[in-house]
Amino acid sequence: MKIFLYYVLAINLYGIFVMYSDKNKSRKGKWRTPEKTLFTIAIAYGALGIFLGMRLFRHKTKHNKFVIGIPAILIVQIFIFFKYIYRVL
């Protein structure tokens, strides 16, 4: 369980970093991180980091698939996490 929590922390920090990096790239007109990659990070339990990155950097907030999709993934992940915790305890 401890390793999983470290993984979740790391993937969410990575998600925030990727959103920050992609926002900077968009300002400079450089190569961007594909949306598929952002959703892959979210599905890999990084949805909280992607969501925080969206809010902190005001990035991808006008795209409905992010505004709806990322919070939906996050809600499912929270449900799964607490269901697992309830089962363990």
PyMOL Python script that loads the backbone (N, CA, C, O; Angstrom):
from pymol import cmd

cmd.read_pdbstr("""\
ATOM      1  N   MET A   1       0.829  -1.192   0.000  1.00  0.00           N
ATOM      2  CA  MET A   1       0.000   0.000   0.000  1.00  0.00           C
ATOM      3  C   MET A   1       0.873   1.255   0.000  1.00  0.00           C
ATOM      4  O   MET A   1       0.560   2.239  -0.670  1.00  0.00           O
ATOM      5  N   LYS A   2       1.964   1.209   0.754  1.00  0.00           N
ATOM      6  CA  LYS A   2       2.844   2.362   0.855  1.00  0.00           C
ATOM      7  C   LYS A   2       3.450   2.704  -0.505  1.00  0.00           C
ATOM      8  O   LYS A   2       3.556   3.876  -0.868  1.00  0.00           O
ATOM      9  N   ILE A   3       3.845   1.681  -1.247  1.00  0.00           N
ATOM     10  CA  ILE A   3       4.430   1.892  -2.575  1.00  0.00           C
ATOM     11  C   ILE A   3       3.387   2.517  -3.499  1.00  0.00           C
ATOM     12  O   ILE A   3       3.713   3.409  -4.283  1.00  0.00           O
ATOM     13  N   PHE A   4       2.155   2.065  -3.416  1.00  0.00           N
ATOM     14  CA  PHE A   4       1.092   2.624  -4.239  1.00  0.00           C
ATOM     15  C   PHE A   4       0.886   4.105  -3.937  1.00  0.00           C
ATOM     16  O   PHE A   4       0.703   4.903  -4.857  1.00  0.00           O
ATOM     17  N   LEU A   5       0.915   4.479  -2.671  1.00  0.00           N
ATOM     18  CA  LEU A   5       0.738   5.888  -2.312  1.00  0.00           C
ATOM     19  C   LEU A   5       1.885   6.744  -2.840  1.00  0.00           C
ATOM     20  O   LEU A   5       1.665   7.871  -3.283  1.00  0.00           O
ATOM     21  N   TYR A   6       3.110   6.215  -2.795  1.00  0.00           N
ATOM     22  CA  TYR A   6       4.257   6.934  -3.378  1.00  0.00           C
ATOM     23  C   TYR A   6       4.079   7.082  -4.893  1.00  0.00           C
ATOM     24  O   TYR A   6       4.393   8.123  -5.471  1.00  0.00           O
ATOM     25  N   TYR A   7       3.574   6.030  -5.515  1.00  0.00           N
ATOM     26  CA  TYR A   7       3.316   6.080  -6.955  1.00  0.00           C
ATOM     27  C   TYR A   7       2.280   7.154  -7.280  1.00  0.00           C
ATOM     28  O   TYR A   7       2.475   7.946  -8.203  1.00  0.00           O
ATOM     29  N   VAL A   8       1.183   7.184  -6.527  1.00  0.00           N
ATOM     30  CA  VAL A   8       0.119   8.163  -6.764  1.00  0.00           C
ATOM     31  C   VAL A   8       0.663   9.577  -6.575  1.00  0.00           C
ATOM     32  O   VAL A   8       0.350  10.470  -7.363  1.00  0.00           O
ATOM     33  N   LEU A   9       1.465   9.785  -5.550  1.00  0.00           N
ATOM     34  CA  LEU A   9       2.067  11.099  -5.336  1.00  0.00           C
ATOM     35  C   LEU A   9       2.956  11.484  -6.514  1.00  0.00           C
ATOM     36  O   LEU A   9       2.882  12.607  -7.013  1.00  0.00           O
ATOM     37  N   ALA A  10       3.788  10.559  -6.954  1.00  0.00           N
ATOM     38  CA  ALA A  10       4.711  10.841  -8.057  1.00  0.00           C
ATOM     39  C   ALA A  10       3.977  11.117  -9.368  1.00  0.00           C
ATOM     40  O   ALA A  10       4.324  12.066 -10.071  1.00  0.00           O
ATOM     41  N   ILE A  11       2.985  10.321  -9.708  1.00  0.00           N
ATOM     42  CA  ILE A  11       2.277  10.495 -10.974  1.00  0.00           C
ATOM     43  C   ILE A  11       1.477  11.803 -10.969  1.00  0.00           C
ATOM     44  O   ILE A  11       1.323  12.436 -12.013  1.00  0.00           O
ATOM     45  N   ASN A  12       0.975  12.204  -9.813  1.00  0.00           N
ATOM     46  CA  ASN A  12       0.240  13.463  -9.741  1.00  0.00           C
ATOM     47  C   ASN A  12       1.172  14.670  -9.817  1.00  0.00           C
ATOM     48  O   ASN A  12       0.828  15.675 -10.439  1.00  0.00           O
ATOM     49  N   LEU A  13       2.329  14.586  -9.202  1.00  0.00           N
ATOM     50  CA  LEU A  13       3.317  15.655  -9.358  1.00  0.00           C
ATOM     51  C   LEU A  13       3.766  15.754 -10.813  1.00  0.00           C
ATOM     52  O   LEU A  13       3.950  16.851 -11.342  1.00  0.00           O
ATOM     53  N   TYR A  14       3.940  14.610 -11.450  1.00  0.00           N
ATOM     54  CA  TYR A  14       4.288  14.586 -12.868  1.00  0.00           C
ATOM     55  C   TYR A  14       3.170  15.208 -13.707  1.00  0.00           C
ATOM     56  O   TYR A  14       3.444  15.943 -14.656  1.00  0.00           O
ATOM     57  N   GLY A  15       1.922  14.920 -13.365  1.00  0.00           N
ATOM     58  CA  GLY A  15       0.784  15.494 -14.077  1.00  0.00           C
ATOM     59  C   GLY A  15       0.767  17.016 -13.993  1.00  0.00           C
ATOM     60  O   GLY A  15       0.509  17.691 -14.990  1.00  0.00           O
ATOM     61  N   ILE A  16       1.039  17.554 -12.815  1.00  0.00           N
ATOM     62  CA  ILE A  16       1.106  19.002 -12.650  1.00  0.00           C
ATOM     63  C   ILE A  16       2.236  19.573 -13.502  1.00  0.00           C
ATOM     64  O   ILE A  16       2.064  20.586 -14.180  1.00  0.00           O
ATOM     65  N   PHE A  17       3.397  18.910 -13.457  1.00  0.00           N
ATOM     66  CA  PHE A  17       4.545  19.371 -14.245  1.00  0.00           C
ATOM     67  C   PHE A  17       4.241  19.359 -15.741  1.00  0.00           C
ATOM     68  O   PHE A  17       4.592  20.305 -16.446  1.00  0.00           O
ATOM     69  N   VAL A  18       3.606  18.320 -16.227  1.00  0.00           N
ATOM     70  CA  VAL A  18       3.289  18.213 -17.661  1.00  0.00           C
ATOM     71  C   VAL A  18       2.318  19.314 -18.073  1.00  0.00           C
ATOM     72  O   VAL A  18       2.471  19.901 -19.143  1.00  0.00           O
ATOM     73  N   MET A  19       1.332  19.598 -17.247  1.00  0.00           N
ATOM     74  CA  MET A  19       0.393  20.675 -17.567  1.00  0.00           C
ATOM     75  C   MET A  19       1.104  22.031 -17.576  1.00  0.00           C
ATOM     76  O   MET A  19       0.831  22.865 -18.440  1.00  0.00           O
ATOM     77  N   TYR A  20       2.000  22.254 -16.634  1.00  0.00           N
ATOM     78  CA  TYR A  20       2.786  23.492 -16.594  1.00  0.00           C
ATOM     79  C   TYR A  20       3.647  23.605 -17.849  1.00  0.00           C
ATOM     80  O   TYR A  20       3.693  24.656 -18.489  1.00  0.00           O
ATOM     81  N   SER A  21       4.317  22.528 -18.189  1.00  0.00           N
ATOM     82  CA  SER A  21       5.191  22.506 -19.360  1.00  0.00           C
ATOM     83  C   SER A  21       4.395  22.738 -20.644  1.00  0.00           C
ATOM     84  O   SER A  21       4.820  23.506 -21.507  1.00  0.00           O
ATOM     85  N   ASP A  22       3.251  22.082 -20.771  1.00  0.00           N
ATOM     86  CA  ASP A  22       2.430  22.223 -21.968  1.00  0.00           C
ATOM     87  C   ASP A  22       1.886  23.649 -22.087  1.00  0.00           C
ATOM     88  O   ASP A  22       1.794  24.181 -23.193  1.00  0.00           O
ATOM     89  N   LYS A  23       1.533  24.261 -20.980  1.00  0.00           N
ATOM     90  CA  LYS A  23       1.055  25.642 -21.001  1.00  0.00           C
ATOM     91  C   LYS A  23       2.157  26.578 -21.499  1.00  0.00           C
ATOM     92  O   LYS A  23       1.903  27.458 -22.322  1.00  0.00           O
ATOM     93  N   ASN A  24       3.375  26.388 -20.999  1.00  0.00           N
ATOM     94  CA  ASN A  24       4.493  27.210 -21.452  1.00  0.00           C
ATOM     95  C   ASN A  24       4.772  27.001 -22.939  1.00  0.00           C
ATOM     96  O   ASN A  24       5.042  27.957 -23.665  1.00  0.00           O
ATOM     97  N   LYS A  25       4.705  25.749 -23.386  1.00  0.00           N
ATOM     98  CA  LYS A  25       4.921  25.460 -24.804  1.00  0.00           C
ATOM     99  C   LYS A  25       3.847  26.117 -25.659  1.00  0.00           C
ATOM    100  O   LYS A  25       4.135  26.600 -26.754  1.00  0.00           O
ATOM    101  N   SER A  26       2.611  26.141 -25.170  1.00  0.00           N
ATOM    102  CA  SER A  26       1.530  26.747 -25.948  1.00  0.00           C
ATOM    103  C   SER A  26       1.731  28.259 -26.075  1.00  0.00           C
ATOM    104  O   SER A  26       1.411  28.842 -27.111  1.00  0.00           O
ATOM    105  N   ARG A  27       2.247  28.879 -25.052  1.00  0.00           N
ATOM    106  CA  ARG A  27       2.517  30.323 -25.102  1.00  0.00           C
ATOM    107  C   ARG A  27       3.607  30.657 -26.112  1.00  0.00           C
ATOM    108  O   ARG A  27       3.573  31.703 -26.761  1.00  0.00           O
ATOM    109  N   LYS A  28       4.579  29.749 -26.235  1.00  0.00           N
ATOM    110  CA  LYS A  28       5.731  29.992 -27.110  1.00  0.00           C
ATOM    111  C   LYS A  28       5.541  29.424 -28.513  1.00  0.00           C
ATOM    112  O   LYS A  28       6.411  29.585 -29.369  1.00  0.00           O
ATOM    113  N   GLY A  29       4.418  28.767 -28.755  1.00  0.00           N
ATOM    114  CA  GLY A  29       4.154  28.196 -30.070  1.00  0.00           C
ATOM    115  C   GLY A  29       5.027  26.997 -30.399  1.00  0.00           C
ATOM    116  O   GLY A  29       5.294  26.729 -31.570  1.00  0.00           O
ATOM    117  N   LYS A  30       5.473  26.276 -29.387  1.00  0.00           N
ATOM    118  CA  LYS A  30       6.333  25.108 -29.586  1.00  0.00           C
ATOM    119  C   LYS A  30       5.512  23.830 -29.650  1.00  0.00           C
ATOM    120  O   LYS A  30       4.292  23.845 -29.492  1.00  0.00           O
ATOM    121  N   TRP A  31       6.219  22.711 -29.890  1.00  0.00           N
ATOM    122  CA  TRP A  31       5.604  21.382 -29.920  1.00  0.00           C
ATOM    123  C   TRP A  31       4.889  21.142 -28.605  1.00  0.00           C
ATOM    124  O   TRP A  31       5.419  21.447 -27.536  1.00  0.00           O
ATOM    125  N   ARG A  32       3.687  20.596 -28.685  1.00  0.00           N
ATOM    126  CA  ARG A  32       2.829  20.417 -27.517  1.00  0.00           C
ATOM    127  C   ARG A  32       2.733  18.961 -27.107  1.00  0.00           C
ATOM    128  O   ARG A  32       2.993  18.053 -27.897  1.00  0.00           O
ATOM    129  N   THR A  33       2.357  18.758 -25.862  1.00  0.00           N
ATOM    130  CA  THR A  33       2.094  17.423 -25.352  1.00  0.00           C
ATOM    131  C   THR A  33       0.743  16.973 -25.906  1.00  0.00           C
ATOM    132  O   THR A  33      -0.249  17.686 -25.753  1.00  0.00           O
ATOM    133  N   PRO A  34       0.687  15.804 -26.545  1.00  0.00           N
ATOM    134  CA  PRO A  34      -0.597  15.333 -27.091  1.00  0.00           C
ATOM    135  C   PRO A  34      -1.644  15.146 -25.986  1.00  0.00           C
ATOM    136  O   PRO A  34      -1.324  14.750 -24.865  1.00  0.00           O
ATOM    137  N   GLU A  35      -2.890  15.440 -26.330  1.00  0.00           N
ATOM    138  CA  GLU A  35      -3.982  15.273 -25.371  1.00  0.00           C
ATOM    139  C   GLU A  35      -4.099  13.826 -24.914  1.00  0.00           C
ATOM    140  O   GLU A  35      -4.468  13.558 -23.770  1.00  0.00           O
ATOM    141  N   LYS A  36      -3.786  12.901 -25.804  1.00  0.00           N
ATOM    142  CA  LYS A  36      -3.815  11.476 -25.459  1.00  0.00           C
ATOM    143  C   LYS A  36      -2.860  11.197 -24.295  1.00  0.00           C
ATOM    144  O   LYS A  36      -3.176  10.403 -23.408  1.00  0.00           O
ATOM    145  N   THR A  37      -1.707  11.842 -24.299  1.00  0.00           N
ATOM    146  CA  THR A  37      -0.736  11.660 -23.216  1.00  0.00           C
ATOM    147  C   THR A  37      -1.278  12.202 -21.906  1.00  0.00           C
ATOM    148  O   THR A  37      -1.110  11.583 -20.856  1.00  0.00           O
ATOM    149  N   LEU A  38      -1.926  13.351 -21.964  1.00  0.00           N
ATOM    150  CA  LEU A  38      -2.503  13.940 -20.746  1.00  0.00           C
ATOM    151  C   LEU A  38      -3.578  13.029 -20.154  1.00  0.00           C
ATOM    152  O   LEU A  38      -3.651  12.853 -18.938  1.00  0.00           O
ATOM    153  N   PHE A  39      -4.411  12.452 -21.021  1.00  0.00           N
ATOM    154  CA  PHE A  39      -5.438  11.530 -20.529  1.00  0.00           C
ATOM    155  C   PHE A  39      -4.825  10.226 -20.026  1.00  0.00           C
ATOM    156  O   PHE A  39      -5.339   9.625 -19.082  1.00  0.00           O
ATOM    157  N   THR A  40      -3.741   9.788 -20.640  1.00  0.00           N
ATOM    158  CA  THR A  40      -3.056   8.577 -20.169  1.00  0.00           C
ATOM    159  C   THR A  40      -2.522   8.782 -18.762  1.00  0.00           C
ATOM    160  O   THR A  40      -2.650   7.904 -17.908  1.00  0.00           O
ATOM    161  N   ILE A  41      -1.928   9.933 -18.524  1.00  0.00           N
ATOM    162  CA  ILE A  41      -1.439  10.255 -17.171  1.00  0.00           C
ATOM    163  C   ILE A  41      -2.613  10.278 -16.196  1.00  0.00           C
ATOM    164  O   ILE A  41      -2.510   9.755 -15.086  1.00  0.00           O
ATOM    165  N   ALA A  42      -3.719  10.877 -16.603  1.00  0.00           N
ATOM    166  CA  ALA A  42      -4.900  10.951 -15.730  1.00  0.00           C
ATOM    167  C   ALA A  42      -5.420   9.561 -15.396  1.00  0.00           C
ATOM    168  O   ALA A  42      -5.734   9.279 -14.240  1.00  0.00           O
ATOM    169  N   ILE A  43      -5.512   8.703 -16.383  1.00  0.00           N
ATOM    170  CA  ILE A  43      -6.035   7.353 -16.162  1.00  0.00           C
ATOM    171  C   ILE A  43      -5.088   6.525 -15.294  1.00  0.00           C
ATOM    172  O   ILE A  43      -5.523   5.612 -14.593  1.00  0.00           O
ATOM    173  N   ALA A  44      -3.791   6.848 -15.343  1.00  0.00           N
ATOM    174  CA  ALA A  44      -2.796   6.134 -14.541  1.00  0.00           C
ATOM    175  C   ALA A  44      -2.742   6.690 -13.113  1.00  0.00           C
ATOM    176  O   ALA A  44      -1.678   6.708 -12.494  1.00  0.00           O
ATOM    177  N   TYR A  45      -3.867   7.136 -12.600  1.00  0.00           N
ATOM    178  CA  TYR A  45      -4.038   7.711 -11.262  1.00  0.00           C
ATOM    179  C   TYR A  45      -3.382   9.079 -11.101  1.00  0.00           C
ATOM    180  O   TYR A  45      -3.023   9.471  -9.991  1.00  0.00           O
ATOM    181  N   GLY A  46      -3.227   9.803 -12.210  1.00  0.00           N
ATOM    182  CA  GLY A  46      -2.708  11.156 -12.147  1.00  0.00           C
ATOM    183  C   GLY A  46      -3.775  12.203 -12.415  1.00  0.00           C
ATOM    184  O   GLY A  46      -3.450  13.349 -12.725  1.00  0.00           O
ATOM    185  N   ALA A  47      -5.039  11.830 -12.300  1.00  0.00           N
ATOM    186  CA  ALA A  47      -6.134  12.755 -12.601  1.00  0.00           C
ATOM    187  C   ALA A  47      -6.120  13.976 -11.686  1.00  0.00           C
ATOM    188  O   ALA A  47      -6.418  15.083 -12.134  1.00  0.00           O
ATOM    189  N   LEU A  48      -5.781  13.791 -10.427  1.00  0.00           N
ATOM    190  CA  LEU A  48      -5.743  14.925  -9.508  1.00  0.00           C
ATOM    191  C   LEU A  48      -4.676  15.924  -9.944  1.00  0.00           C
ATOM    192  O   LEU A  48      -4.917  17.130  -9.917  1.00  0.00           O
ATOM    193  N   GLY A  49      -3.513  15.445 -10.341  1.00  0.00           N
ATOM    194  CA  GLY A  49      -2.439  16.324 -10.800  1.00  0.00           C
ATOM    195  C   GLY A  49      -2.813  17.067 -12.070  1.00  0.00           C
ATOM    196  O   GLY A  49      -2.549  18.262 -12.195  1.00  0.00           O
ATOM    197  N   ILE A  50      -3.430  16.358 -13.019  1.00  0.00           N
ATOM    198  CA  ILE A  50      -3.876  17.002 -14.256  1.00  0.00           C
ATOM    199  C   ILE A  50      -4.944  18.045 -13.934  1.00  0.00           C
ATOM    200  O   ILE A  50      -4.918  19.151 -14.474  1.00  0.00           O
ATOM    201  N   PHE A  51      -5.874  17.696 -13.062  1.00  0.00           N
ATOM    202  CA  PHE A  51      -6.938  18.628 -12.677  1.00  0.00           C
ATOM    203  C   PHE A  51      -6.360  19.870 -11.996  1.00  0.00           C
ATOM    204  O   PHE A  51      -6.747  20.993 -12.320  1.00  0.00           O
ATOM    205  N   LEU A  52      -5.441  19.672 -11.061  1.00  0.00           N
ATOM    206  CA  LEU A  52      -4.817  20.816 -10.389  1.00  0.00           C
ATOM    207  C   LEU A  52      -4.036  21.671 -11.384  1.00  0.00           C
ATOM    208  O   LEU A  52      -4.064  22.900 -11.310  1.00  0.00           O
ATOM    209  N   GLY A  53      -3.338  21.016 -12.319  1.00  0.00           N
ATOM    210  CA  GLY A  53      -2.624  21.745 -13.362  1.00  0.00           C
ATOM    211  C   GLY A  53      -3.561  22.569 -14.227  1.00  0.00           C
ATOM    212  O   GLY A  53      -3.237  23.691 -14.616  1.00  0.00           O
ATOM    213  N   MET A  54      -4.724  22.008 -14.527  1.00  0.00           N
ATOM    214  CA  MET A  54      -5.727  22.751 -15.299  1.00  0.00           C
ATOM    215  C   MET A  54      -6.125  24.029 -14.562  1.00  0.00           C
ATOM    216  O   MET A  54      -6.217  25.099 -15.162  1.00  0.00           O
ATOM    217  N   ARG A  55      -6.354  23.908 -13.289  1.00  0.00           N
ATOM    218  CA  ARG A  55      -6.817  25.048 -12.499  1.00  0.00           C
ATOM    219  C   ARG A  55      -5.691  26.040 -12.193  1.00  0.00           C
ATOM    220  O   ARG A  55      -5.880  27.250 -12.315  1.00  0.00           O
ATOM    221  N   LEU A  56      -4.540  25.539 -11.803  1.00  0.00           N
ATOM    222  CA  LEU A  56      -3.428  26.419 -11.445  1.00  0.00           C
ATOM    223  C   LEU A  56      -2.924  27.243 -12.627  1.00  0.00           C
ATOM    224  O   LEU A  56      -2.620  28.427 -12.483  1.00  0.00           O
ATOM    225  N   PHE A  57      -2.837  26.608 -13.800  1.00  0.00           N
ATOM    226  CA  PHE A  57      -2.239  27.260 -14.963  1.00  0.00           C
ATOM    227  C   PHE A  57      -3.271  27.685 -16.001  1.00  0.00           C
ATOM    228  O   PHE A  57      -2.912  28.167 -17.075  1.00  0.00           O
ATOM    229  N   ARG A  58      -4.557  27.509 -15.682  1.00  0.00           N
ATOM    230  CA  ARG A  58      -5.649  27.841 -16.607  1.00  0.00           C
ATOM    231  C   ARG A  58      -5.381  27.247 -17.988  1.00  0.00           C
ATOM    232  O   ARG A  58      -5.399  27.936 -19.008  1.00  0.00           O
ATOM    233  N   HIS A  59      -5.140  25.972 -17.973  1.00  0.00           N
ATOM    234  CA  HIS A  59      -4.773  25.259 -19.194  1.00  0.00           C
ATOM    235  C   HIS A  59      -5.810  24.188 -19.512  1.00  0.00           C
ATOM    236  O   HIS A  59      -6.179  23.398 -18.643  1.00  0.00           O
ATOM    237  N   LYS A  60      -6.272  24.163 -20.741  1.00  0.00           N
ATOM    238  CA  LYS A  60      -7.266  23.199 -21.234  1.00  0.00           C
ATOM    239  C   LYS A  60      -8.624  23.387 -20.574  1.00  0.00           C
ATOM    240  O   LYS A  60      -9.432  22.459 -20.543  1.00  0.00           O
ATOM    241  N   THR A  61      -8.882  24.573 -20.049  1.00  0.00           N
ATOM    242  CA  THR A  61     -10.140  24.812 -19.350  1.00  0.00           C
ATOM    243  C   THR A  61     -11.289  25.163 -20.299  1.00  0.00           C
ATOM    244  O   THR A  61     -12.431  25.287 -19.857  1.00  0.00           O
ATOM    245  N   LYS A  62     -11.008  25.321 -21.577  1.00  0.00           N
ATOM    246  CA  LYS A  62     -12.069  25.593 -22.552  1.00  0.00           C
ATOM    247  C   LYS A  62     -12.385  24.373 -23.408  1.00  0.00           C
ATOM    248  O   LYS A  62     -13.203  24.444 -24.325  1.00  0.00           O
ATOM    249  N   HIS A  63     -11.741  23.267 -23.108  1.00  0.00           N
ATOM    250  CA  HIS A  63     -11.967  22.028 -23.839  1.00  0.00           C
ATOM    251  C   HIS A  63     -12.892  21.136 -23.011  1.00  0.00           C
ATOM    252  O   HIS A  63     -12.530  20.686 -21.924  1.00  0.00           O
ATOM    253  N   ASN A  64     -14.085  20.891 -23.540  1.00  0.00           N
ATOM    254  CA  ASN A  64     -15.078  20.108 -22.789  1.00  0.00           C
ATOM    255  C   ASN A  64     -14.591  18.725 -22.416  1.00  0.00           C
ATOM    256  O   ASN A  64     -14.934  18.221 -21.347  1.00  0.00           O
ATOM    257  N   LYS A  65     -13.791  18.092 -23.282  1.00  0.00           N
ATOM    258  CA  LYS A  65     -13.344  16.745 -22.920  1.00  0.00           C
ATOM    259  C   LYS A  65     -12.411  16.778 -21.713  1.00  0.00           C
ATOM    260  O   LYS A  65     -12.274  15.765 -21.027  1.00  0.00           O
ATOM    261  N   PHE A  66     -11.770  17.905 -21.436  1.00  0.00           N
ATOM    262  CA  PHE A  66     -10.954  18.037 -20.230  1.00  0.00           C
ATOM    263  C   PHE A  66     -11.801  18.509 -19.055  1.00  0.00           C
ATOM    264  O   PHE A  66     -11.676  17.984 -17.949  1.00  0.00           O
ATOM    265  N   VAL A  67     -12.654  19.487 -19.285  1.00  0.00           N
ATOM    266  CA  VAL A  67     -13.486  20.040 -18.212  1.00  0.00           C
ATOM    267  C   VAL A  67     -14.423  18.985 -17.635  1.00  0.00           C
ATOM    268  O   VAL A  67     -14.712  19.001 -16.439  1.00  0.00           O
ATOM    269  N   ILE A  68     -14.895  18.075 -18.469  1.00  0.00           N
ATOM    270  CA  ILE A  68     -15.792  17.009 -18.021  1.00  0.00           C
ATOM    271  C   ILE A  68     -15.024  15.711 -17.762  1.00  0.00           C
ATOM    272  O   ILE A  68     -15.262  15.034 -16.762  1.00  0.00           O
ATOM    273  N   GLY A  69     -14.115  15.372 -18.656  1.00  0.00           N
ATOM    274  CA  GLY A  69     -13.434  14.081 -18.602  1.00  0.00           C
ATOM    275  C   GLY A  69     -12.500  13.908 -17.423  1.00  0.00           C
ATOM    276  O   GLY A  69     -12.535  12.874 -16.756  1.00  0.00           O
ATOM    277  N   ILE A  70     -11.662  14.901 -17.153  1.00  0.00           N
ATOM    278  CA  ILE A  70     -10.695  14.777 -16.058  1.00  0.00           C
ATOM    279  C   ILE A  70     -11.400  14.676 -14.706  1.00  0.00           C
ATOM    280  O   ILE A  70     -11.056  13.788 -13.926  1.00  0.00           O
ATOM    281  N   PRO A  71     -12.374  15.545 -14.388  1.00  0.00           N
ATOM    282  CA  PRO A  71     -13.081  15.350 -13.114  1.00  0.00           C
ATOM    283  C   PRO A  71     -13.818  14.009 -13.031  1.00  0.00           C
ATOM    284  O   PRO A  71     -13.903  13.419 -11.954  1.00  0.00           O
ATOM    285  N   ALA A  72     -14.347  13.525 -14.153  1.00  0.00           N
ATOM    286  CA  ALA A  72     -15.028  12.224 -14.147  1.00  0.00           C
ATOM    287  C   ALA A  72     -14.045  11.111 -13.815  1.00  0.00           C
ATOM    288  O   ALA A  72     -14.353  10.222 -13.021  1.00  0.00           O
ATOM    289  N   ILE A  73     -12.862  11.157 -14.422  1.00  0.00           N
ATOM    290  CA  ILE A  73     -11.826  10.158 -14.119  1.00  0.00           C
ATOM    291  C   ILE A  73     -11.436  10.248 -12.649  1.00  0.00           C
ATOM    292  O   ILE A  73     -11.279   9.227 -11.979  1.00  0.00           O
ATOM    293  N   LEU A  74     -11.281  11.463 -12.152  1.00  0.00           N
ATOM    294  CA  LEU A  74     -10.900  11.672 -10.757  1.00  0.00           C
ATOM    295  C   LEU A  74     -11.951  11.107  -9.805  1.00  0.00           C
ATOM    296  O   LEU A  74     -11.601  10.469  -8.811  1.00  0.00           O
ATOM    297  N   ILE A  75     -13.216  11.328 -10.090  1.00  0.00           N
ATOM    298  CA  ILE A  75     -14.291  10.802  -9.238  1.00  0.00           C
ATOM    299  C   ILE A  75     -14.266   9.279  -9.213  1.00  0.00           C
ATOM    300  O   ILE A  75     -14.413   8.671  -8.153  1.00  0.00           O
ATOM    301  N   VAL A  76     -14.082   8.668 -10.365  1.00  0.00           N
ATOM    302  CA  VAL A  76     -14.006   7.200 -10.433  1.00  0.00           C
ATOM    303  C   VAL A  76     -12.810   6.705  -9.622  1.00  0.00           C
ATOM    304  O   VAL A  76     -12.923   5.727  -8.881  1.00  0.00           O
ATOM    305  N   GLN A  77     -11.666   7.377  -9.759  1.00  0.00           N
ATOM    306  CA  GLN A  77     -10.469   6.947  -9.031  1.00  0.00           C
ATOM    307  C   GLN A  77     -10.645   7.096  -7.527  1.00  0.00           C
ATOM    308  O   GLN A  77     -10.210   6.234  -6.764  1.00  0.00           O
ATOM    309  N   ILE A  78     -11.272   8.171  -7.098  1.00  0.00           N
ATOM    310  CA  ILE A  78     -11.532   8.351  -5.660  1.00  0.00           C
ATOM    311  C   ILE A  78     -12.460   7.250  -5.152  1.00  0.00           C
ATOM    312  O   ILE A  78     -12.239   6.691  -4.077  1.00  0.00           O
ATOM    313  N   PHE A  79     -13.500   6.940  -5.931  1.00  0.00           N
ATOM    314  CA  PHE A  79     -14.419   5.868  -5.560  1.00  0.00           C
ATOM    315  C   PHE A  79     -13.683   4.535  -5.430  1.00  0.00           C
ATOM    316  O   PHE A  79     -13.867   3.816  -4.449  1.00  0.00           O
ATOM    317  N   ILE A  80     -12.857   4.209  -6.412  1.00  0.00           N
ATOM    318  CA  ILE A  80     -12.097   2.949  -6.386  1.00  0.00           C
ATOM    319  C   ILE A  80     -11.158   2.919  -5.187  1.00  0.00           C
ATOM    320  O   ILE A  80     -11.048   1.900  -4.504  1.00  0.00           O
ATOM    321  N   PHE A  81     -10.481   4.035  -4.933  1.00  0.00           N
ATOM    322  CA  PHE A  81      -9.532   4.105  -3.824  1.00  0.00           C
ATOM    323  C   PHE A  81     -10.232   3.867  -2.490  1.00  0.00           C
ATOM    324  O   PHE A  81      -9.771   3.061  -1.682  1.00  0.00           O
ATOM    325  N   PHE A  82     -11.345   4.564  -2.257  1.00  0.00           N
ATOM    326  CA  PHE A  82     -12.036   4.397  -0.979  1.00  0.00           C
ATOM    327  C   PHE A  82     -12.724   3.048  -0.855  1.00  0.00           C
ATOM    328  O   PHE A  82     -12.862   2.518   0.247  1.00  0.00           O
ATOM    329  N   LYS A  83     -13.150   2.496  -1.966  1.00  0.00           N
ATOM    330  CA  LYS A  83     -13.708   1.154  -1.937  1.00  0.00           C
ATOM    331  C   LYS A  83     -12.629   0.145  -1.531  1.00  0.00           C
ATOM    332  O   LYS A  83     -12.891  -0.781  -0.763  1.00  0.00           O
ATOM    333  N   TYR A  84     -11.426   0.334  -2.051  1.00  0.00           N
ATOM    334  CA  TYR A  84     -10.303  -0.541  -1.676  1.00  0.00           C
ATOM    335  C   TYR A  84      -9.938  -0.355  -0.211  1.00  0.00           C
ATOM    336  O   TYR A  84      -9.728  -1.335   0.504  1.00  0.00           O
ATOM    337  N   ILE A  85      -9.861   0.888   0.241  1.00  0.00           N
ATOM    338  CA  ILE A  85      -9.511   1.175   1.640  1.00  0.00           C
ATOM    339  C   ILE A  85     -10.557   0.554   2.575  1.00  0.00           C
ATOM    340  O   ILE A  85     -10.212  -0.034   3.600  1.00  0.00           O
ATOM    341  N   TYR A  86     -11.834   0.692   2.210  1.00  0.00           N
ATOM    342  CA  TYR A  86     -12.910   0.118   3.031  1.00  0.00           C
ATOM    343  C   TYR A  86     -12.770  -1.404   3.098  1.00  0.00           C
ATOM    344  O   TYR A  86     -12.999  -2.006   4.147  1.00  0.00           O
ATOM    345  N   ARG A  87     -12.396  -2.019   1.983  1.00  0.00           N
ATOM    346  CA  ARG A  87     -12.244  -3.465   1.937  1.00  0.00           C
ATOM    347  C   ARG A  87     -11.065  -3.932   2.795  1.00  0.00           C
ATOM    348  O   ARG A  87     -11.137  -4.970   3.453  1.00  0.00           O
ATOM    349  N   VAL A  88      -9.989  -3.159   2.778  1.00  0.00           N
ATOM    350  CA  VAL A  88      -8.791  -3.510   3.558  1.00  0.00           C
ATOM    351  C   VAL A  88      -9.038  -3.352   5.031  1.00  0.00           C
ATOM    352  O   VAL A  88      -8.590  -4.175   5.830  1.00  0.00           O
ATOM    353  N   LEU A  89      -9.751  -2.294   5.411  1.00  0.00           N
ATOM    354  CA  LEU A  89     -10.002  -2.060   6.828  1.00  0.00           C
ATOM    355  C   LEU A  89     -11.149  -2.917   7.256  1.00  0.00           C
ATOM    356  O   LEU A  89     -11.542  -2.885   8.422  1.00  0.00           O
TER     357      LEU A  89
END
""", "prot")
cmd.dss("prot")
cmd.show_as("cartoon", "prot")
cmd.util.cbc("prot")
cmd.orient("prot")
